[in-house]
Every structure is written in structure tokens, then in C-alpha cells.
Amino acid sequence: MITIFSFVIFGLALGAFGTLLGIGGGVILVPVFLLLMHYTPQYAIGTSLAVVFFNALSGTFAYIRQKKVYYDAGIRFSLATIPGAFFGSYFAKYFTSNSFNMTFGILLTLLAFIIFYRSVSSKVEEKPFNKEEFQYNRLLGVLLSFVVGFLSSILGIGGGPIHVPILIYLLGFPTHVATATSHFVLAISSFVGVVSHYVLGNILLVPAIATGIGATVGAQLGARLSLKMQSRPIQIMLSLALAGLGFRLLLG
């Protein structure tokens, strides 16, 4: 039997890793709930998203103190994710265990391949980030953020695994700015998703709160570790984690 203390310790490790990579931890938490605890897809999605919110909120405060959040994009993208997160929570009820495992596994495997390929093939060093001079495609970012909000809520992952690659590879954000800004967006979009899932009865409160407490502390540790990590190792760690979980879900 899994104790409350075990949930807290698990959340601590999850929060540190999730904040370090800017993914909120949901990509790890959902498979754990499905494969080890045998939750239904709806409980796994809703409970995971609640933990993602705790993690994202804590990590966001840490990144704000480090002055790494790019608010020009963060505010725009957060607003765009809200309607997507709301609708995603309602569509989650149509998942069966098999269909969810296949969907989630394919998504993680594709993301892992793209991120790993980019990390090992790119030889361009990131330039210093200037918030005043940085340019990005705002319309594309807003449209993609709406989709991210929907996918994050319907899959219970908070959107970080999708949003971080978008910010880096499609919009040209430096990795550390992308992870911090993604966390800012996660905190807002996941809150909307959590409220919707709670109303639908998809959240198991004890695992969510206990794991969330651990994730809140772990997120502070992850934000500190991010100051000492190079961009490429962060990307490789993310791709390996996603690949392992993706294959496990696809294999059943």
C-alpha cells in the first residue's frame, strides 16, 4: 500500500525533474498512475494535472525571482491556453485505457525523437537573450498555445513537453527562457484544467495533495539546478525520459 509519505517523496523528485526541464512532471506522473497504480485514464489525467499545477506554480515563483520569465510571450500564451484547457478536460471522458495509452505513447515517442535529434545535431550556440530586441511569431505562438492548452488538459501533462519544444524550435527561444516561460504558462493553464477536472470528479484528492506538496518543494530545487545546467544536457535528459515512457505505454 502506498503511503502519504511515499506520495510526498515521489512528488519531491518529480517536482525537481519537472521544473529543471520545464515540463511540469506530468509526462512521468500519468504513466505512473496508469501502469503502477492502475488508475482509470480520467483519474490519472485529473490527479496528474492537479500535481502539475502545484509544481508549475512553485517553479514559476522561482523563475520569476531569477528574472527568466519572458512576460511578453508568457501572458499572451497563457490567455490562449485557457479556452483549450477548459475544452480538453471535458473531452477526456471519451478515453478508454487502450486508446489513451496509445495516444499518450505516440505523442511522447515523437516528441522524444524530435528533441533528441535537435539536441545532438545542432552546433549553434545560444546567444545572450535580450528581452527588448527578441522577435518571435506572436500569431503562431498564440494559435499553438491554444492547441497546447487543449492537449495538456485532455492528457493531464500540463503542456510543458509540447510547449517547450515549440518555444525552442519553432519560435526560437533560448532553452532556459523557454523552460521558465513555459512554467509561467503552465501555472495558469493547469489551474483552469484542474478546476474543470475537479468539477467533473476526475481528481483523487489525497494523492494529488500529497504529491503536490512534494512537487512544490522539488520545484524550487529544480529551478536552482537549472542555473548550473547547459542547454544540451537538459534537452537530452528530456528526450530520454519521454522515449522510455512512450515505449512503455505503447508496449502495454
ABEGO torsion letter per residue (X at the ends): XBBAAAAAAAAAAAAAAAAAAGAGGAAAAAAAAAAAAGBBAAAAAAAAAAAAAAAAAAAAAAAAAAGABBAAAAAAAAAAAAAAAAAAAAAAAABBAAAAAAAAAAAAAAAAAAAAAAAAABABBBBBBBAAABBBBAAAAAAAAAAAAAAAAAAGAGGAAAAAAAAAAAAGBBAAAAAAAAAAAAAAAAAAAAAAAAAAGABBAAAAAAAAAAAAAAAAAAAAAAAABBAAAAAAAAAAAAAAAAAAAAAX
